[in-house]
Amino acid sequence: MPDENRRGLPYLLVLLLLLIALGGGAAAGILGYIWITGGSGEASLSVEDALATLEASEDTVADIVGTAIVDVANTVIADAVAVAVAEAVDTSVAAAMEAVAPASEPVEFSIIAEESLASFTLEEDLRGRRTTVIGSTKELGGAVTVDLVNPSASVIGTIVVNARTLATDNNFRNRALRSQILKSAQDEFEFIVFEPRALSNFSADSVGVGETIGFDITGDLTVVGVTRSVAFNAEVTLDSETQISGSASVNLLYADFGLVIPDVPSVANVTDDVTLSLEFVARA
């Protein structure tokens, strides 16, 4: 009997270890899944190609809409041309047009990715310690057309940020971002897109070299396929006739975009809001 008990002991130990493993298996499984599905963080598409794809899609939609309304448009245009011709012969109108002609042409500036940075900031308890989390990437692009004489007439084009390349100081957190939060490991969610719609609240009526102007940018921000209207507070400095630099930021609730922070060990009390920031250099 004593020998039989000793022979049975290893089986009891194996069973006990199996129960312990099963008890911690759920957490380990979640962590393993996040690690595996988080991907490498390498961009599959450059920001230039992403912008070109977006522009091509917009052109296709414009063509479809234009074809559908061409007959109505022709009638409206014909009437408008007739009125415009009549007004054009009025010398007072011609004089007024000449008087308000801009002193210079608007200038288009393109964001230089290597000298720019897109980032997010939030707070969490990491292993019981309050921690400020910052994730950033230089993979961003876009263009700004600046009217120096009349800044309110300036136009900001589509801004794209490669969410897959956002990185913090923690590799596991980076994988969680790509796998579970921003889902940027999936090609359809790789880019965060901001479509500016209006500029407002300018701090000055014009801007010269060395001067800084502040204003708000309202537009549509798309994250993980969800689009919401947001308003960035921006500041731009005209460094020279061929370069501008500046920043823009907005504070928002990430839950408004359907984002969920996964429940993982050692992380707790993540703030409900997040600050998105952009620091950029753009050249003509």
RAWOUR-V697424 format. One record per residue. N is the residue number from 1. RES is the residue in one letter. SS is DSSP state (2 for helix, 1 for strand, 0 for the rest). OMEGA is omega in whole degrees, -180 to 180 (NA if undefined). BURIAL is + if it has 9 or more other C-alpha atoms within 8 Angstrom, else -. Layout:
BEGIN
{{N & RES & SS & OMEGA & BURIAL} {N & RES & SS & OMEGA & BURIAL}}
END
This chain:
BEGIN
{{1 & M & 0 & 178 & -} {2 & P & 2 & 180 & -} {3 & D & 2 & 179 & -} {4 & E & 2 & 178 & -} {5 & N & 2 & -180 & -} {6 & R & 2 & 179 & -} {7 & R & 2 & -179 & -} {8 & G & 2 & -177 & -} {9 & L & 2 & 179 & -} {10 & P & 2 & -180 & -} {11 & Y & 2 & 177 & -} {12 & L & 2 & 178 & -} {13 & L & 2 & 178 & -} {14 & V & 2 & 179 & -} {15 & L & 2 & 179 & -} {16 & L & 2 & 179 & -} {17 & L & 2 & 179 & -} {18 & L & 2 & 178 & -} {19 & L & 2 & 179 & -} {20 & I & 2 & -180 & -} {21 & A & 2 & 179 & -} {22 & L & 2 & -180 & -} {23 & G & 2 & 179 & -} {24 & G & 0 & -175 & -} {25 & G & 2 & -177 & -} {26 & A & 2 & -180 & -} {27 & A & 2 & -180 & +} {28 & A & 2 & 180 & -} {29 & G & 2 & 179 & -} {30 & I & 2 & -179 & +} {31 & L & 2 & 179 & +} {32 & G & 2 & 180 & -} {33 & Y & 2 & 179 & -} {34 & I & 2 & -178 & +} {35 & W & 2 & -176 & +} {36 & I & 2 & -175 & -} {37 & T & 2 & -180 & +} {38 & G & 0 & 178 & +} {39 & G & 0 & -174 & +} {40 & S & 0 & -178 & -} {41 & G & 0 & 179 & +} {42 & E & 0 & -179 & -} {43 & A & 0 & 177 & +} {44 & S & 0 & -175 & -} {45 & L & 0 & 177 & -} {46 & S & 0 & 179 & -} {47 & V & 2 & 178 & +} {48 & E & 2 & 179 & -} {49 & D & 2 & 179 & -} {50 & A & 2 & 178 & +} {51 & L & 2 & 179 & +} {52 & A & 2 & 178 & -} {53 & T & 2 & 179 & -} {54 & L & 2 & -180 & -} {55 & E & 2 & 179 & -} {56 & A & 2 & 179 & -} {57 & S & 2 & 179 & -} {58 & E & 2 & 179 & -} {59 & D & 2 & 179 & -} {60 & T & 2 & 178 & -} {61 & V & 2 & -180 & -} {62 & A & 2 & 179 & -} {63 & D & 2 & -180 & -} {64 & I & 2 & 180 & -} {65 & V & 2 & -179 & -} {66 & G & 2 & 179 & -} {67 & T & 2 & -176 & -} {68 & A & 2 & -174 & -} {69 & I & 0 & -172 & -} {70 & V & 2 & -178 & -} {71 & D & 2 & 179 & -} {72 & V & 2 & -178 & -} {73 & A & 2 & -180 & -} {74 & N & 2 & 179 & -} {75 & T & 2 & -179 & -} {76 & V & 2 & -179 & -} {77 & I & 2 & -180 & -} {78 & A & 2 & 178 & -} {79 & D & 2 & -178 & -} {80 & A & 2 & 179 & -} {81 & V & 2 & 180 & -} {82 & A & 2 & 179 & -} {83 & V & 2 & -178 & -} {84 & A & 2 & 179 & -} {85 & V & 2 & -180 & -} {86 & A & 2 & -178 & -} {87 & E & 2 & -176 & -} {88 & A & 2 & -179 & +} {89 & V & 0 & 178 & -} {90 & D & 0 & -176 & -} {91 & T & 2 & 180 & -} {92 & S & 2 & 177 & -} {93 & V & 2 & 179 & +} {94 & A & 2 & 180 & +} {95 & A & 2 & -180 & -} {96 & A & 2 & 179 & -} {97 & M & 2 & -180 & -} {98 & E & 2 & -177 & -} {99 & A & 2 & -176 & -} {100 & V & 0 & 179 & -} {101 & A & 0 & -178 & -} {102 & P & 0 & -179 & -} {103 & A & 0 & 180 & -} {104 & S & 0 & -180 & -} {105 & E & 0 & 175 & -} {106 & P & 0 & -178 & +} {107 & V & 1 & 178 & -} {108 & E & 1 & 178 & +} {109 & F & 1 & 178 & +} {110 & S & 1 & 180 & +} {111 & I & 1 & 177 & +} {112 & I & 0 & -173 & +} {113 & A & 2 & -176 & +} {114 & E & 2 & -179 & -} {115 & E & 2 & -177 & -} {116 & S & 0 & -177 & +} {117 & L & 1 & 172 & +} {118 & A & 1 & -176 & +} {119 & S & 1 & 171 & +} {120 & F & 1 & 180 & +} {121 & T & 1 & 173 & +} {122 & L & 1 & -180 & +} {123 & E & 1 & 178 & +} {124 & E & 1 & 171 & +} {125 & D & 1 & 180 & +} {126 & L & 1 & -176 & +} {127 & R & 0 & 176 & -} {128 & G & 0 & -179 & -} {129 & R & 1 & 179 & -} {130 & R & 1 & -173 & -} {131 & T & 1 & 172 & -} {132 & T & 1 & -178 & -} {133 & V & 1 & 177 & +} {134 & I & 1 & 175 & +} {135 & G & 1 & -176 & +} {136 & S & 1 & 176 & +} {137 & T & 1 & 174 & +} {138 & K & 0 & -180 & +} {139 & E & 0 & 179 & +} {140 & L & 1 & -180 & +} {141 & G & 1 & -179 & +} {142 & G & 0 & -179 & +} {143 & A & 1 & 179 & +} {144 & V & 1 & 176 & +} {145 & T & 1 & -173 & +} {146 & V & 1 & 173 & +} {147 & D & 0 & -174 & +} {148 & L & 0 & -179 & +} {149 & V & 0 & -178 & +} {150 & N & 0 & -175 & +} {151 & P & 2 & -179 & +} {152 & S & 2 & 177 & +} {153 & A & 2 & 179 & -} {154 & S & 0 & -178 & +} {155 & V & 1 & 176 & -} {156 & I & 1 & 180 & -} {157 & G & 0 & 179 & +} {158 & T & 0 & 177 & +} {159 & I & 1 & 178 & +} {160 & V & 1 & 177 & +} {161 & V & 1 & 178 & +} {162 & N & 1 & -177 & +} {163 & A & 2 & -179 & +} {164 & R & 2 & -176 & +} {165 & T & 2 & 175 & +} {166 & L & 0 & -177 & +} {167 & A & 1 & 175 & +} {168 & T & 0 & 180 & +} {169 & D & 0 & -176 & -} {170 & N & 0 & -175 & -} {171 & N & 2 & 178 & -} {172 & F & 2 & 177 & -} {173 & R & 2 & 178 & -} {174 & N & 2 & 179 & +} {175 & R & 2 & 177 & +} {176 & A & 2 & 177 & +} {177 & L & 2 & -176 & +} {178 & R & 2 & -175 & +} {179 & S & 2 & -168 & +} {180 & Q & 2 & -171 & +} {181 & I & 2 & 179 & +} {182 & L & 0 & 178 & +} {183 & K & 0 & -175 & +} {184 & S & 0 & 173 & +} {185 & A & 0 & 175 & +} {186 & Q & 0 & -175 & -} {187 & D & 2 & -177 & -} {188 & E & 2 & -180 & -} {189 & F & 2 & -175 & +} {190 & E & 0 & -175 & +} {191 & F & 1 & 167 & +} {192 & I & 1 & -174 & +} {193 & V & 1 & 176 & +} {194 & F & 1 & 179 & +} {195 & E & 1 & 179 & +} {196 & P & 1 & -180 & +} {197 & R & 1 & -177 & -} {198 & A & 1 & 174 & -} {199 & L & 1 & -176 & +} {200 & S & 1 & 175 & -} {201 & N & 0 & 179 & -} {202 & F & 0 & -179 & +} {203 & S & 0 & 180 & -} {204 & A & 0 & -179 & -} {205 & D & 0 & 178 & +} {206 & S & 0 & -179 & -} {207 & V & 0 & 178 & +} {208 & G & 0 & -180 & -} {209 & V & 0 & -179 & +} {210 & G & 0 & -178 & -} {211 & E & 0 & -180 & +} {212 & T & 1 & 179 & +} {213 & I & 1 & 179 & +} {214 & G & 1 & 179 & +} {215 & F & 1 & 178 & +} {216 & D & 1 & 178 & +} {217 & I & 1 & 177 & +} {218 & T & 1 & -179 & +} {219 & G & 1 & -178 & +} {220 & D & 1 & 178 & +} {221 & L & 1 & -180 & +} {222 & T & 1 & 179 & +} {223 & V & 1 & -180 & +} {224 & V & 0 & 176 & +} {225 & G & 0 & 180 & -} {226 & V & 1 & -177 & -} {227 & T & 1 & 178 & +} {228 & R & 1 & 176 & +} {229 & S & 1 & 179 & -} {230 & V & 1 & 180 & +} {231 & A & 1 & 177 & +} {232 & F & 1 & 170 & +} {233 & N & 1 & -172 & +} {234 & A & 1 & 177 & +} {235 & E & 1 & -177 & +} {236 & V & 1 & 177 & +} {237 & T & 1 & 175 & +} {238 & L & 1 & -177 & +} {239 & D & 1 & 179 & +} {240 & S & 1 & 179 & -} {241 & E & 0 & -178 & -} {242 & T & 0 & -179 & -} {243 & Q & 1 & 171 & +} {244 & I & 1 & 175 & +} {245 & S & 1 & -179 & +} {246 & G & 1 & -179 & +} {247 & S & 1 & 177 & +} {248 & A & 1 & -179 & +} {249 & S & 1 & 177 & +} {250 & V & 1 & 176 & +} {251 & N & 1 & -177 & -} {252 & L & 1 & 177 & -} {253 & L & 1 & -177 & +} {254 & Y & 2 & 178 & +} {255 & A & 2 & 178 & -} {256 & D & 2 & 179 & -} {257 & F & 2 & 179 & +} {258 & G & 0 & -179 & -} {259 & L & 0 & -179 & +} {260 & V & 0 & 176 & -} {261 & I & 0 & -178 & -} {262 & P & 0 & 179 & -} {263 & D & 0 & -179 & -} {264 & V & 0 & 180 & -} {265 & P & 0 & 175 & -} {266 & S & 0 & 179 & -} {267 & V & 1 & -179 & +} {268 & A & 1 & 173 & +} {269 & N & 0 & 176 & -} {270 & V & 0 & -179 & +} {271 & T & 0 & -179 & -} {272 & D & 0 & -178 & -} {273 & D & 1 & 179 & +} {274 & V & 1 & 177 & +} {275 & T & 1 & 175 & +} {276 & L & 1 & -177 & +} {277 & S & 1 & 177 & +} {278 & L & 1 & 172 & +} {279 & E & 1 & -171 & +} {280 & F & 1 & 169 & +} {281 & V & 1 & 180 & +} {282 & A & 1 & -178 & +} {283 & R & 1 & -180 & +} {284 & A & 0 & NA & -}}
END
